[in-house]
Amino acid sequence: MKSYTILFFLFAILSCKQPPEQTDIPVFDRGVIADWITDTRELPKKDSLFYLDRPTPLFRKEFVLGDEIKSATLFITAAGYYKATINGQKIGKSVLDPAWTDYSKRIYYSEYDVTSSLIKGTNCLGVSLGNGFYNPLPLRKWGRRNLRNDLNKVGKPAFIAKLVISYENGKTQEIVSDNTWKFALGPLLQNDVYIGIVYDARKKISAWNWPGYDETSWNFAQKTESPGGKIQKAFFPPVQIVKELTPVEIYSPVTETFIVDMGVNFTGTYKIKLSGKVGDTIKFRFGERVYEDGTLNPMTTVAGQIKRKGVGGPGAPDIAWQTDSYIVGDTTNTWFSPEFTYHTYRYMEIKGLSKKPKISEIKGLFMHSNVSNENSFFCSSDLLNSIQEATERTFLANLVSVQSDCPAREKFGYGGDLNATSESFIYNFDMQAFYRKTIYDWIDAMNDSIFVDTAPYTGIEYCGISWESAFLITQYYLYLYYADTDIIKELYELDNKWMDKVARIHPDGMVDKGLSDHESLEPVPEQLTGTAHYLQCARIMQVFAGIMGDKEMEEKYERLAEKLKRLIRAEFWDKPVVGEINGQTLYSTLLYHGIIPETDLSAAADSLLLAINNGPSGHFNTGIFGTKYVLEVLSQYDSPEKVFEIANSTEFPGWGFMIDKGATTLWETWKESENTYSNCHPMFGSVTEWYYRWLGGIRPQAQNPGFKVFTLAPATPEGLEFVNCVYHSPFGEIVSNWQKIGENSYLYEMKIPAGSKAEVKLNIANSQSISIQKEGVNFDHEKIEGLETGRFNLNEGSYIITVSNRS
């Protein structure tokens, strides 16, 4: 009794110091303590054994409720993936949860209101576990990269959960994960995020997650140690099935084989109605393409280029293509959908069915991080619209809790792709929360001595500063587009330490190691693009220091930026460049980063235009960074007319060439690839940034972040009849629509959200007049200063502006 009293008072004292409502106390450590639990099996000792059947564990816990329930909240996360149910019904809409992180440093949990799922009396909470990126196969991608060695933390899947129930009478009840839970092995025999699943319906356990199920033969769960990461509440959009796709065609190119054409390339899984004889195996393979004879071409989605025997390591398949297997049980005409994996495909190959499936019996399940998708671009060019649709689809297909470079072969969050396309993503979707998560992934991935290429960290360390600088550059875009200064204040000290690291690795300033303008059709030295990114980072830190009121550091970074600018100018402008180099990337990089002296801008612009005209078909031959740069500076220093001509062409190389060849997502390379390169890669998606910035004319201003004041300068290239463009800023909806209404006459529709102001820039010739109307009010346009010049400001409201020839 005495010991109990001491413990009681000790608990009371601790409770006073750290009340349960404090957000810095993990929810699983408040009140009744929850444990990480798993099954009792050991992991395989040899690599080859990981490829054998290892059924997914199913966990269950029954509990009894009395009185009237006021509310019930489930808190849950896992190392690996989980699916949670109450009384047999799935909780929430999320899939592939929790988000991929470095589990040794950070783990995100979800919170669900499950009040309506509970019943008075006996209830059952069920959890099944998948491997995810916590327990990957030892596939040796490219013959050398094994995630089991490269990830900071791998292990046996486990989960932690707490169900908090509040009653109307003020009492509470907590159900937590501990070793009183019981588990059994389920019908999902294999599951992997890369090469798919094996499901044996003969081993299905009916009603296992319903109350009243006889669990006497089940084993007790085992407590296990935490993976080590700090448990934090998820604050970003979850991965969900956002769209169901109906096949456009099902055909049989060879005997006993059916090809399902979903119409577009995407990321996700499927649901299908299956029947057959007990024990029959139905096999699925997936690909982005088909061969000329109509058979499946799965080669562009092969994991890690494992395409021959021995490359993938002991036990690995000779070819690591995406594949699922379903073994028929005693229930016929049943719907099946795989869990704990995702594929990238347009075409699904099915073998093992006795008859051709009906279109109504198959659905493609497009899954991705469910980012807000309210922005839009549409114009009179069917080709530009097709490019936009393909770009959006590509972007979403590569948002599965990380922004990947390709969602099949690698699934990694490469920083170079982030630097090249993050503005494009932001123009299309609300990326603020997602990119905050991304920045934290980089914090967890980086070290003090070398640059890494991906976040979460996957062991790759050769791309250099142009990839790891995504840690800093993404922070800047959160500031520019969302006026997010909190992230800057939070990470300012770390940002400075990162810049010190860059200075240690490149003490002379010139970056001489790393990957340059990836997939450029001509060589580009790393000294150009890498040092340009270093310069960009120095300027960003100058801005951040100003925000922090750190005058000393602001001056330091100003000096550094000037030094780097001089270095690049001296090496790539002041003297002839030695060796072969892509002139388009060269001049666009120099112009984009403000390295060319003002007196030489015209010469540089002329050199860029000449390099483009000398390119294949007079098109861009730039790579990952040069493409982003050339779209902007060619519009700025020459004309968006030229960019429109290139973008609106089906000649090689270009986006229109991809579309003309049947692409529904963007390729990794300008050249068509049937065997090696991904057909779903966001790298060249910088084109959609150009759509919004130049055809819509919607641009943030560095001096007025978050669109407090923004530029509205739509371009009207010859051959385009109209543009409809909508962007949602922190202040609200911005609309920039225009249409051609006659010879050199245009009608503009503009909407400026409350609290912000637009600086409008329209091209007005001397022979033209301009008039303006404001919706809903009597409006004296003569009070708008500069209207007749096409340079004027607009405050909140919706406006119709007409530019026409003088009568």
Buried (B, 14 or more C-beta within 10 A) or exposed (E): EEEEEEEEEEEEEEEEEEEEEEEEEBBBEBEBEBBBBBBEBEEBEEBEEBBEEBBBBBBBBBBEBEEEBBBBBBBBBBBBBBBBBBBBEBBBEBBBBBBBBBBBBBBBBBBBEBEEBBEEEEBBBBBBBBBBBBBBBBBBBEBEBBBBEBBBBBBBBBBBBBBBBBBEEEEEBBBBBBEEBBBBBBBBBBBBBBBBBBBBBEBBBEEBBBBEBEBEEBBBBBEBEBBBBEBBEBEBBBBBBBBEBEBEEBEEBEEEBBBBBBEBBBBBBBBBBBBBEEEBEBBBBBBBBBEEEBBBBBBBBBBBBBBEEEBBBEBBBEBBBBBBBBBBBEEEEBEBEBBBBBBBBBBBBBBBBEEEBEEEBBBBBBBBBBBEEEBBBBBBBEBBBBBBBBBBBBBBBBBBBBBBBBBBBBBBBBBBBBBBBBBBBBBBBBBBBBBBBBBBBBBBBBEEEEBBBBBBBBBBBEBBBBBBBBBBBBBBBBBBBBBBBEBBEBBBEEBBEBBEBBEEBBEEBBBEBBBBBBBBBBEBBBBBBBBBBBBBBBBBBBBBBBBBEBEEBBEBBBEBBEBBBEBBBEBBBEEEEEEEBBBBBBBBBBBBBBBBEEEBBEEBBEBBBEBBEEBEBBBBBBBBBBBBBBBBBBBBBBBBBBBBBBBBBBEBBBBBBBBBEEBBBBBBBBEBBEEEBBBBBBBBBBBBBBBBBBBBBBBBBEEBBBBBBBBBBBBBBEEBEBBBBBBBBBBBBBBBBBBBBEEBBBBBBBBBBEEBBBBBBBEBEEEBBBEBEBEEEEBEBEEBEEBBEBBBBBEBBBBBBBBBEEE
